[in-house]
Amino acid sequence: MAQLERRLSAKEQAYLQMGLRQPGGKLPLFDDYGQEISASIIRSCIKKGLAEHWFANPLKPEWLVCRLTKVGRQALKH
C-alpha cells in the first residue's frame, strides 16, 4: 500500500477524498467550484483500482460515474 500511496497525485487524492463524504462512496463529476473533474484523473484512479465505474448516465454517456473501491478507501487512510 505504501507504494500506491506515493504514486497518488495531489489531484487524485483530492478527488478520492470527495467520495468519503458521499453515500456509497460516489465520486463527483464536478469539484467544489463547479469545474468538471478531469477525465484523465478519473481514469488514472480507475486504472490504479482506487475507483470503479459505477453506472452509465443515459443523458451524458461520456461522463464517468464512479465510486471509491475498498482499495481507494484504504489508500486514503495512510
N, C-alpha and C positions, 0 to 999 in steps of 0.2 A: 504494500500500500504506500510506503514512503516514496517509491519511485514514481507512482502515479501522481501523488500529491505534488511532487516537484515539477511535473510536466503540465500542470494546470496553469493556464494564463490567468491574469487578474480578471479579464473579461469573462472567461469560462467560470471561474469561481463565483463572481458576482451573479452571473446568470443562474447557476445552480442554486445559490443561496436563496434566490427569489422563490424557488419551488418549496422551500422549507415552510413557508408561511401560507401555502395554498393547500386546500383539500386534495388528498390523493397525490400530493407532490407535483401537481400540474405546473409546468414551466410556462412562463409568459411568452407571448408573441411580441410584446412591447415593453420597453423599460419604464422606469418611474417618470420619465419625461415625455412619454408618448412616442418615442422613437422605436422603430422596428428593430428587434434583435437580429443581428447579422446571421444569415443562414449558415455562414462558414463556422460561426461559434457553435450553433446548434448541431451541425453535422459533426464537428470535432468531438463534442460531448457524446453524441451517439456512437461514434467510432470507438471512443475510449470506454464505452459501456457505462457511462455515468448517467445517461438519459436514454429513453427509448421512445420510439414513435408510438403515440397512444391511439389516435384515430385520425381519419381523414375528414377535413372540413369540406362539406359538399359545396359551400358557397365560395370558398377560397382554397381549391385543391393544392395550390403551391405552398400554402402555409404548413409548417412542420409543427403539429400539435404534439407535444411531448410531455413526459413526466420523469421525475427522478427515479433512478433504479436504486436498489439496495446498495450497490457499489458506490453510486453517487452520494448517497446519504453518508456512508462510511467515510468517503474521501473528505467530506466537509467537516467531519468530527475531528480530524487530525490536523 
